[in-house]
């Protein structure tokens, strides 16, 4: 086991591995506790690398034998691997090791999930399988042989031979070890086929446990849609004879893009009308696309080192966002992405876990699978596309694929193809990758005659990660709306490069109202002192869907801040504007649902903190409840009709149209429930023929204090479906009254079906507790203590999940002194735990040091 003492690794210290790996042959003899792994690896000295000792990573391995060119060799074992003398010419390295998959509760390397063998090797799990240079810049061709008493034996690439209890696989494409995969178990294949644009037939399989066969059709279609989209939009064709997906119950992540053998958390691939919500369907569609798109942006071209993680993840997140926009609604997808970015990544930027998109150092790479790397990384790709234009973006990406296929690359390689394609100097744009924090852009207006001037100032607060920030390139998409509601200036990209910069619009007949940062063209905070009347004008007339929503969201946020800090009542102008929008049946129902939604409690805590106030969770909760009551009263006369008009009568389909209707109808139901004591929600629960409607009704009944009977009925109906029961556990906590949230969470941990070692079930309870803002931050500190108790218990079993759950404490510094003291005490208590993992130690040390 690795020493828990953190050791810092720096980007500037990167050195190429001293040997190239020409080929890898692995032979697995599977056994729950004594799996034997024999490896045969051909090494060749790397002429491009400096002289260095021969070192192979290895953890939790029992070494049986080690040979070089068929001769036994003496090795020096270390906690992190082994060293030994090697010849200065090509040689064949052979080892045999023994590992314990059943005892591997960390779910990294080769482990077991309910009797099935599976692997998770990203980022550094392969070193728990055999001794190897476990780093992404070492790429090789793999041949894998598996012996085991299982009907299905899978690995990467194409099958070479398969007999009873024996299989051989060969992957012809060089890959790093983190993309290695193996699955063995009693599984059933849902089969499909895809014909590539060049006419090759690819066999598709989605492997599931017996009993899950009926939940595969949607995932299979999503895979086919992804394959076609990647051909049509990016010109990327699949490159193996088959593509396999396996659903696994115990998985730390959502899914993993292993070459030709994607391993998925069951929740990210299994779907049916009865058991999955519309949100589940959309998430599954996006995750399948994301992992498939990695075949080129991650597998065929991978990252040189883990500091470049955003190279594959940011680009692939952007690509899956494009895919979802094309499959569903571009405006709705963009708004949802920004809500998520602000809720998770902006909070990360403001707290002790802030780091650049490409960090300069880390102690545990598992802790850098963050919103900054993924979501902000995707925003940088979007900005780059905005700056260079659609055609130049396509040309540059095509050059990237042609130039770097089969290579392990860096951010510099990525940016260079854009420079070579466009002739632009992107050295300033590169600062987005190296500077931590969210820039604030202040706006100042001036009107003179027929000339309108916008002046912008960008500020990036110094931080430990970025002590002396420099100006960044910020594309500010801007249009102008006239007093009569017409667009008097179409969208123009204002390219800001200086700390302060002005842009003029001439030939205008009247002073316009600016629509700034259209489409959220850059991940910044926009400070614009605009009147409520101007925002209401944009809410009514802006031609940019995002900024129309943004105007309403800003009005709501400002109104709520006044309610919390000044004791005012809900703003009638905001309520009038929302009424007009939700009554506009020319708008997409999914968009109207977003317009009806209020900022979340955590979002409001951030807004208050930004405005110089100390957020009080109870006051935030009360203000939002008051606003929802006011909205329900304002819309009372139209809510029944809106609800009725958005009930889908056609056969269920999880498509954009039906999903939008159900989403809007359920948003209306949440307001109706405030006046009818849950009567309509109960009726919907009783008649629901799909999980979207059933779960929405149950949530409303819980909020109305009438959920006890339905909660028990739901459990009785779904007690044998593990994924639906995750919903049952989570809903009770996230919808609980803040006074009771920690008590309900604690009670649920005593439920017979609470398997705390399963990441999905643990997150269902404690992730939901963290999201119940006022409940988690209860003044008693009970929420903090409960989470800390369970993190201490989980850490020895699954450090990765423990460390990620620690982020619930990251915003501690914005609350009052009493809550700060309570959180610091719990963080200190966890840190004082003997034998605390390296993952959790690093996360909490960073949090505590803020």
N, C-alpha and C positions, 0 to 999 in steps of 0.2 A: 504493500500500500504506500502511496506517496506520502511524504512528510507534509503535515498540514501547514508548516511554516511557509508563508508566501515567499516566492522568489520572483522578482520583477524581470520581465523579458522586454527588451527594447527593439523597436523597429530599426534603429540605426546600427544595431549589432548583427543584422542579417548576414549570414555567410552561406554560400551554396554548400550542399552536402558533397563530401569528398569522393563519392562513388555514384555512378549511374547504375540503375537496376535494369538489366536487359530483359529478364523474365522472372516470373514468380509462379511456382507450382505449390499448391497447398492440398493436403490430404487430411480430411476430418473423419475421425471415427467417433461418432456421437455417443455420449453417455451423460445422464443428468449431472453427475458429480465428477466424472473422470473422463471428460472428452480429451482425446489425443489429437494434437495438431502437428502434422509433419510438414515442414516447409523446405523447399529447394529453390534457392534464389541465386541468380547469376549476377555478380557484381563486376563492374568495370571501373577502373580509376577515372575520375572526372577531371579532365585537363583544365577545366575552367575554374576549379575550386582550389583554395589554398590548402596546404598540408594540414592534416588534422588527425586525431586519433579515430579509430574505427569504433563507432558507438551505435548501438541499436536500442530503440525504446522497447521496454517491456515491463508490465506491471501485473501482479497477482498471477504469475506464471510459475509452474513447477518445471524446471528444466530437466529433461531426461537425458538428452545428448546434444552435442554440438560438433559439427565437422566442417572442415574446409578441404575441398577436393578429395573427399572420402577418407580423410584422416582426422582422428579425434583431435580436438583443440581445447586448450585450457582457457577458460574465460574468467573475467572478473565481474561478479554480479554486484549490481547496485540497486537501490530501491526503484530507480527510474529506468533500469535497463542493464545492458552489459557492454563490456569492452573486451577486445582481444587483439593480439597482433595478426596482421593479415599481409599477404604478399602484395607487391606493387604492380602486379599484372592481373588480368581478369581471373576470377576464381568463383567456385560454386560453394555457397554457404548452405549447410543443412542443419536443421534443428528438429527435435521432437520435444514438445511441451505438453503438460497436462493442465487443464483448466476446469473450473467448477461452474458451469452455466446456471445450475439451479440455485447456487449460493450467491449469484451476482445480482443483488437487489438494486444496485445503482443503475441498471438498465443501460450500461455502456459496454461495448464489446459484444461477446456472445452470451446471451442469457435466455431464460425460459419464461414464457408467458402462458400459464394454464396448459402446460404440457407441450407447447410448441417452442421450438428453438428459433430464435431470431437475433439479428444483430443491429446495433447502432454504433457506427464508427466515427461519425462527425461529432466533435472535432478530433478528439484524440482517443478514440475507443479501440482502434485496431491494435494498439500496444497491449491490450488485455487479451488478445487472441494468440499472437506469436511475436517473437522478436523481429523488429523491422524498423527502418528509418521512417517513423510515423510523422511525416511532414508533407504538406500538399505539393511541394515542388519536386518530389520524387515520384515519377510516373512510370508505370510499367504495364506490360501485358500479363494478365492473370489466367492461369488454368487451375480449376478447382475440382477436386474429387471428394465426394461425400458418401460415407457409409453410415447407415442408420436404419433402425426398424420403423420407417415411416413411409407412407404412400407417396408423399410429396417431398422432394429434395431439390431445392432451388439455389442458384447463385447467379452472378452477373453473366451477361453475354448470351451466347447461343449454346444450346445443348449439344454435346458431342456424342454421349451415349447414356442410355437410361435402362437399367434393369431393376428387378425387385431389390429394394434396399440399397441401391447403388446408383450414383449419377455422376457424370463428368460434364463440366461446363468450361467454355473458353470464351473470354472477352477479347476480341481482336483490337480494341481501342485502348491505348495506354491510359491509365488512370492512377491517381494517388490512392493510398490505402484508405482514406476516409470514405471513399465511394464503394468499398468492398461490402458485399451483403451475402448473407446465407439465411435460408429459412427451411425448416424441416418440421413436418407435422401432418396431422390428419385434416386435410383441407379439401375444399371443393372449388373447382374453377368455374367461374362464369366467363364463357368464351365470347370472343368477338374477332373482328378482322378489319384491317384498314389497308387500303391500297394507296400507296404514295403517288405523288404526281409523276414520278418516273416509271410507274407501273409495277413496283415491287409490292408483293403481298406481305403484310406484317400480321402475325398472330398476336392477339391480345388476350390476356387472362387476368381476371380479378379473383384472387384466392381468398376464401372466407371460411370460417368454421361452419360445420353443419348446423343448419337452422337459420343462417344469415343469407341464404341464396336469394331470397326475395328482395334484398336490399342492395342489389348490385347494378340494376339496369341504368339508373341515373349516372352512377360513376363511370360506367362503360361509355355512355354517350358523351359525357363530359370529356373523357379522354380522346375520343374520336374528334370532337369539336376542337379540342386543343391542337391536335396534330394537324388538322386542316388549316386552322388559323395561323399556325406558325409557318406553314408553307406559303399561305396567301400573303401574309403581312411581312414576314421576315425572310422568306425564301429558304427556310430551314426544313430539311427532310429528315425523317428518322433513319437510323443507320444500322439497325440490327434486324434479325429475322423475327424477333418477338419482343413484346413488352409486357412485363408482369408487374402487377400490384398485389400486395398482400396486406390484409387488415389485421392489425395486432392490438390486443386490448391494453397491454401495459407498455406505454411509450411516453417518453418525456416530452417529445415534440409533437407537432402536428403531423409531419411526414418527412420522408428523407428520399433524396433524389438519386440513390445508388444506381449506377449505370445498368439500365435494362431491368432492374428489380427494385422498384420503389416500395418502400415499407411505410405504411400509413397507420397512424393512430386510427382505431376503428371509428372514432367520432368524426374523422375527416374524410371518410369514404362511404360508409354505410348509410343508406337513405331509403325511406319509404314514406308514403303519404300518411300512414298511421302513426309513425314514430318520429318523424323529422319535421321541423318547422321550415317555413320558406327561407328563413335566415340560414338554417343548416344546409339547405340545398345550395344556396348561393355560395356559402363558405366552401362546401365540398367542390363545387364547380371551379372556384378560384384556386383552391389548394391543389387539385389535380392538375390544373393548367400550370401553376407555379412549378410543381415538381417536374412536369414534363418539359417545360421550357428550359429547365436547368440542363437538359441533355446537351444543349449548345452553350448556354451561358452559365457554366459551372462545371460541366463534365468535359466536353470536348475542349473548352478553354476554361481552365481552373485558375485559382489564385496562387501566387507564388508563396505566400506565407499568410498566416491568419490575420495579420494587420490589414490585408487587402480583402477581408471578408465582404466588405460592401461592394467590391467589384462584381461578385457573382450575385449577392443577395439584393443589392439596390437595383441593379439592372433587371433582375428577374421579377422583383416586386413591381417595378414599373411595367414590365411586359404583361404580367398577369392583371394589372389594373387596366391596361389597354384592352385586354381580352374581355374582361367583365364589362367594360364600357361598351364594347361592340355587341356583346351578347345581351346586355340589358339596357340600362339608361346611363348615358355619359354624365349628365348633370347630377343625377342621384348618386352615382358612384363617386364623383369628384367630391361632393359634399360629405359623403360618409367617410371618405379617406381623410379629409381635412378634420372632421370631428375626431377621428381616431388619432391623427397626428397631434392635434392640440391636446387631447386628453392624456396621451401617453408620452409622446416624444418631447413636447414642450415642457411637460412636468419633469422629465428626465434632464432636460437642459437647464432647468432652474434649480436643480437640487445637487446633492453631493455625488450623484452618479453621472453627472455631465461628462461627456467625452466627445472628441471629434468623430466625424464619420469614419475616418481612418485614425484609430488611436496611435499614439506614439509608444505606448507601453501597456502591458497587462501582466497580471499574475496568474489568472485562470481564464483561459479563452472561453470557456462555457459561459462566463459572466458577460461576454460581449455580444451575445446574440440578442441585441437590444433594438428598441424602436429607433434609436439613432442610426444604427447600421442599416436596418431594413427600410423603415419608412422614410427617414430623412435621406437615406441613400437613394431611394427612389425619387424623391423630390429633386435631387441634384440632376438625375438623368432627365427628368421632365424640364427643368430649367435649361439644361444644355440643348434639348430639342427646341425649346422656345427661342433660344438665342440664335441658333444656326438655321432654323427652318426645317420643315418636314423632309424636303428632298435631300438636303445636306446631311440630315440625321441618318436617313436610309443609306446614303452613299458611305458615310463613315462607318456605320455598323457593318455593312457588307465588307468593307476593307478590314475591319477588326476580325471578322470570321476568316477571311482569306489569309490574313497575315499571321494570325496567332493560333490557328487550329492545331491542337495537340500540345499547346504550351501552357505553362503556369505563369500568369501575368500579374502586372501591377497597375495601379491607377495611372501611372505615367504612360504605360502602353495604351491604355484606353483613351486618354486625352490626346495622345499623339496622333491617333488616326483621325481625330477631328481637326487637329491643327493641319495635318497633311492634306485633308480633304478640302478644308475651307480657307486655309491660309491665315486663320485667326491665331492670335497669341492667347493661350488659355492659362497663362501663369497666374493671373489674378483670380480667375475662376477656381483654380486649384485650391485657393484658400478655404473654400467651402469644405474641403476634405480634411483640413488640418486645424481649423479653428472651432472650438466648442462654443455652444450657446446659440440662442435664437436672436438674430439681429432685430432691433426695433427701428422702424422707419417712421419718422415724423413728417407730417404733411402741412404745408403752408400755402394758402391760396392768395392770388392777387388778380384784380380785374382792372383794366385800363382801356377805355374805348372799346375796341373790338378784339383786344388781346387778353387772353387768359393765361396766367402763369402758375405752374405748380412747382414748388420748391420742396425737395426732399432732403432729409438728414438721416443718415444711418448711424446707429450706435450699437456696439456690441460690448456688453459688460465684461471687464477683465475677470478671469477665473484662474484657478490653479492650473487647468489644462491649457488656457490661453491667456497668459498674463498681459500681453501687449497686442491686442487685436488690431488688425489692419482692415481698411475698407474692402468690401467684397463686391463682386459683380452681381447686381440685383435686377432681373428683368421685371419691370412693373407694367403689366398690361393695363391700359387705361382707356376708357371711353368717356364721352361727355353726354349728359342728358339735359335737354333744354327745359325751360320752365313749363312748356306745354306737354312735356312727357315724351317728346320724340328724341331720337338719338341724333345729336348734331355733330358728333365726331365719332367715327367707328373706332374699334379697338386698335390701339397703337402701342407697340412695345417700347417703353421708355427704359433705355439701358443705363442704369445708374452704376457709375464706377468710382465716384468721388465721395468723400464724407458728406459734402453738401453739394447739391446739383439742382439746377432749374431747367424746366422744359416749358415751351410756350405753344399756345394754340391761337392762331390768328384768323381774322375774318368772321368772327362770331357776331350775331345780331344781339344777343343778350347773354348775361352772365349765366354760365351753365352750372349744373351740379355734377361733380366728378364721380365717376364709377372707377375706383382705383383698386388695383390688384385683382383684376378680373380673372376668374378661373383659379384664384389663389396661385398666381404665377410665380411666387417665391415663398419659401417657408419662413416668414417674418411676422412680427407683431406690428400691425399698422396703427399708429397713433394719429388720429385725425379728429380734430375738434369740430365736429359737424353738428348742426342743430338737429333737434328731433324732427322738425319739419322736413329738412333735407333728407334725412334717413327714411322718413315715411314716403317721400317722393320716390326714392329709389325702390322702396318696397313695392310701390304701386307700378312703377314704370321701367325699371332697369331691364334692358334687353339681355343682359348677361345673367344666366340662371343662378350661377354661384353668388354673384353680388346681390341679386335680389334676395336670396336666402340670407346672405350675410347682413343685409340691412335689417331684416326682421330679427335675426339673432342678436345683433348689437343693440337694437332697441330693447329687446327682452332683457339682455344682460345689464344694461344701464338702468332700466326700470327696477330690476331686482336689487341692484346695488343700492339704489336710493331707498328701497323698501327696508333693506337691512341696516343701513347706516343712518337714515333720516326718519324712518318710521312712516314713509309715505304709503299711499295706496297704489294699486296697479294702474299704470298709465292708460287712460282711455284711448289715446291715439294709437298705441300699440294694439290694443284689443280691437279697435276698428280696422286696422290694417290687416290683422290676422283673419278677421272675419271675412274681409273682402277676398283674400287669397284662397281660403279654404272653400269658399262658395264658388270659385271660378272653376267650373267643370271642364274648361278647355285645357287645364293643367293636368299633368300626369298625377294620378293618385299617390304614387310613391313620393313625388315632390311635395304634394300638399301635406302628406304625413310629416315630412321633414320640417315644413313651415310651421306645423302645429306643435312640434316638439320644443321643449324648453332646454336650456343648458342644464347639464347634470350638476349634482351637488359638488363634486370634486372640481368641475370646471368653474363653478362660481367661487369656490375657495381660492382658486388660482387668480380669478379676476379681482377678487377683493384684495388679495395680497399685492397684486400688481398696482392696485389703486392706493396702496399705502395703509390698508386696514388689516387688522388681525382677524382672520376668518373664524367665526364661531359656528361649528357644525349644526348645533341645534337651531340657531337663528336662520341659517341657510335653509335647513329643511322646512322650517315653518314658513319662510317667505315663498318658497317654491310651492308649498301646499296652498298658500293663500292665492298665488297667481293661478294655479290650476282651478281653484274654486271660482275665481273671477272669470276665467275663460269658459268654464262650464256654464256660468250664469249668462255671459254674453252671448253664447251660442245655443242656449237652452231651446229656443224655438226651432232651430234647424237641425239639432243633433239627431233626432229620430229619423228624419228624412235622409240625412247624410249617411247614417248607419245603414238604413235600408238600401240605399242606392249602391252601396259598396259591399253587398253580400253576393258572393259569386255563386251562381246557380249551375254553371256548366260543370262537367266532370273535372275533377281536380287536376291541375297542372302547375308545377312549380316555376312557371315562366314569369317573365317580367310583368306582363299585364295583370295576371291574376294575383301575383304576389303583391303588386302595388295596391290593388283594390283591398286585399285582406289587411295589409299594413295600415292603410288609411282608415278602414272600417274599425280596426282594433284600437287605433288612436282615438277615434270618436267614442268607442265603447268606454275607454278609460275616463272620459269626461261624463258620459251618461251615468256611469256607476256612481258618481258623486251625488247624483240627485235621486236615483231610483233604488238605492240601498242594495245594489247588486242584482236586481231582478233580471235585467237583460243579460248580464254576465252568466247567471245561472241557466237561463234559457239557452244561451250559446253553448255552455258546457254540456248540457244535456243532449243537444242536437249535433254537436261537432262530429264531422266525419274525417277530420284530419288534425294532426298535432298542432298546427299553427293556431287554429281556432280553439282547440281544447286548452292549450297552455295559456293563451291570452286570457281566456275566460277564467282559468284558475288563478292567474296573477291578479286579476281584478277582484275576484272573490276574497283573496287573502288581504288585499289592500282595504277592502270594505269591512274587514272583520267578520266575514261570513264564509271563511274558507275551510273550517275544520272538517266538515262532512266531505267536501270535494277532495281535500288532501288525502283523506283515508280512502276514498273511492279510487282516486288516481293511483295510489300505491297498490291497492288490490288488483287493479287492472293491469298494471305494468311491472309488477314486482319481479318478473322473470326477464325483463329486458334491461340490460345493464346500462345502455346509453340513455334510455328514457328515465331510468332511475337517477342518473346523474342530473338530469333536469329537475327531477322531483326534489333532490337534496338541495340543489342550488337555489331554486325558486323560493323555497321557504325562508332562506336566509336573506336573499337580496331584497325580497318584498316585505320583510319583517318590519314592524314598528321599531324605530331606533332604540327604544327603551328595552326591547326584548331580543334584539338581534343576537347578541353574544350568548344569551341563555338558550335560544333556539339552536344556534350553531353547536354549543356544548352538548345539548341534548341529542342532536343528530349524530354526534360522534359515538354515542352509545347504541345506535341502531345496529341490529345484526348485519345489515348490508353495508355498513360503513367500513370499507376496506382501505385503510389509510395508506397502505403501501402501493395502491393503484393511483398513479398521478391524476387521472381524470376525476376520480372520486374525491381525492384530497383537495384538488382545485375547486370542485363543485361546492364544497363547504367553505373552505377558507379563502378562496378567491372571491366568492360571493360575499363573505363577511367583509373583506377589504373594500369591496365595491359598495357596500351599504355604508355610505360615508358617515352619516351621523351615528350609526350603530357602532361602527368600528372605532370611531373617535369619541365614544361615550366618555363623559367627564370622569367616570369612575376608573377608567383605564382597564376595565374588564376585557374589552376586545383585544387590547394589546397583550394582556397577560395570557389570554387563551391562545392566541396565535403563537406567542413565544413558547408556550408549553409544548405545542405540537411541532414547532420547528426543531426544538431540541430533541424531540423524540424521532423525528423523521431524518435528521441529518446523518446519523450513522448508516441509515438504510439507503437513502437516495439524496446525496449532496446536491445534485443538479437542481432538482425540484425545490429543495429547501432554499438554496441560494436565490432562485428566481422569486420565490414567495417573499423573501426578505425585502423586496422593493416596495412592499406595502408601507414600510417605515420611512421611505426616502424623503417624504415631504414634511418631516417632523418640525423643521425649523420655522415653518410659516404659521404655526399655531401658538396659542398662548403659553405662558411660562409653565403652568401646571401640566398641560398635555406634553410639552417638551420634556419636562422632567420625567413623566411617566414613560414616555417612549424611550428616552435615553436609558432609563433603568432596565427596561426589558432588553434593549440591544446589548447593554453591558452584561446582563445575565446570560444571554446566549453566548456572547464572546467568552465568558468565563467557563463555559462548558468544557471539561477535559476532552481532548481528542477531536475537537471541532474540525470539520473538513476544511480543506484549502478554499473550496468554492465559497462556502458560507463565511469563512473568516475574511476573505477579501471583500465581499459585498458589505458586510456589516462594518468593517473597518473604514471603508470609504464613506458609508452613511454616517458613522459616528464622528468622523473627522470634519464634518461640514462646519 
